[in-house]
Amino acid sequence: MDEVGVPQSLVNERYMEVWNKVDLVTDEEWFSKKVEEEANLADYPVVLLSATSGFNKKVFMNEVSEMIARIMGKAVVKLEYPAWEHEKRVKWLL
């Protein structure tokens, strides 16, 4: 990214590497070593994903949410409540 004028600090803050199609991997031993090597070199999140099977979908979505919140200076808050209380809980948003 330095070659195109993007500073490393910006990459570290706003970049995520996503390895899609991990469901197609046949040599799991080689792949595990490769992932470990690459992830140790990166100063940003590296997410393994399979869009087909949904593998690591939640991990990917959490990384994206956290990155957006960090960039915008916001906090991610997760609220859990019974489904029957949903309308009452979000009414103030409308």
C-alpha positions in Angstrom: 0.0 0.0 0.0 3.0 2.3 0.6 3.6 2.1 -3.2 0.3 3.9 -3.9 0.7 6.4 -1.1 -1.4 4.8 1.6 0.4 5.0 5.0 0.7 1.8 7.1 -1.1 3.5 10.0 -4.2 3.9 7.9 -4.0 0.3 6.7 -3.7 -1.0 10.2 -6.7 1.0 11.3 -9.0 0.5 8.3 -8.0 -2.7 6.6 -9.2 -6.3 7.0 -8.0 -9.2 5.0 -10.7 -11.8 4.3 -9.8 -15.2 3.0 -13.0 -16.5 1.3 -13.8 -19.9 0.0 -12.0 -21.7 2.9 -14.5 -24.5 2.4 -12.7 -25.5 -0.7 -9.3 -26.2 1.1 -8.2 -29.7 0.6 -4.7 -29.7 2.3 -5.7 -28.5 5.8 -2.2 -29.0 7.3 -0.6 -26.7 4.7 -3.4 -24.2 5.0 -3.2 -24.0 8.8 0.5 -23.3 8.6 0.0 -20.6 5.9 -2.8 -18.9 7.9 -0.6 -18.8 11.0 2.3 -17.4 9.0 0.2 -14.7 7.4 -1.8 -13.8 10.4 1.4 -13.3 12.5 2.8 -10.9 9.9 -0.3 -8.8 9.6 -1.0 -5.7 11.8 -4.7 -5.9 10.9 -7.4 -8.5 11.2 -7.3 -11.6 9.0 -10.6 -13.5 8.8 -11.2 -16.9 7.3 -14.6 -17.1 5.7 -16.8 -19.3 3.6 -19.7 -17.4 2.2 -21.2 -20.6 0.9 -21.3 -22.5 4.2 -21.4 -19.4 6.5 -18.2 -20.4 8.3 -17.0 -17.5 10.4 -19.8 -15.2 9.3 -20.3 -14.0 12.8 -16.5 -13.4 13.3 -16.5 -11.4 10.0 -19.6 -9.3 11.0 -18.1 -8.6 14.5 -14.8 -7.5 13.0 -16.6 -5.2 10.6 -18.8 -3.7 13.3 -15.9 -3.2 15.7 -13.8 -1.5 12.9 -16.6 0.8 11.9 -17.3 1.7 15.6 -13.6 2.4 16.2 -13.3 4.6 13.1 -16.4 6.5 13.9 -15.5 6.8 17.6 -18.6 4.8 18.7 -19.1 1.8 20.9 -20.8 -1.4 19.9 -23.4 -2.4 22.5 -25.3 -5.7 22.2 -28.6 -5.9 24.1 -30.3 -9.2 24.8 -33.9 -9.4 25.7 -36.9 -11.6 25.0 -38.4 -11.3 21.5 -41.8 -10.3 22.8 -40.2 -7.1 24.3 -38.7 -6.0 21.0 -41.3 -3.5 20.0 -41.3 -1.9 23.4 -37.4 -1.7 23.5 -37.0 -0.1 20.1 -40.0 2.1 20.0 -37.9 5.1 21.0 -35.8 4.7 17.9 -38.7 5.4 15.5 
